[in-house]
Amino acid sequence: MRIPIQINEHSAEPLYHQIETQLRSLIISGQIEEGTLLPSIREFAGSLNCSVITVRRVYQDLEGEGLLRTRQGTGTFVAGVGDQTREKFKRETVVEALEAAVETGLSVHCSEEEITSIFKGIVKHKYHQLKDGEA
């Protein structure tokens, strides 16, 4: 299975965190379904061009969160994600992104009104793109 993970080698964010964040998102959003067998640690590391240790850490962290299950001799599978977990993750992800955007606005001395106006403009533009099939 090919997992669509995008690594930014120029990012200050650690590699394992980039992989873990994206894999968590794919699982919780349902893009990778419950019961899906993930690539072995070695295979996944090879496809991402990173170390086995990095992928092992990602798998262990996500297993600790209950998103993955490892069966000895069989492999690592996606665990079931409840609706409550999915909604909580969705909210936390959006809040985190919006907080970062507001911090950026504050750092360049935007007023509350400017930030709000920019936000509303982006939301309106994006939803019109979706509605018009341009996503």
Secondary structure, DSSP 8 states (H G I E B T S, - for coil): --------TT-SS-HHHHHHHHHHHHHHTTSS-TT-B---HHHHHHHHTS-HHHHHHHHHHHHHTTSEEEETTTEEEE----HHHHHHHHHHHHHHHHHHHHHHHHHTT--HHHHHHHHHHHHHHHHHHHHTT--
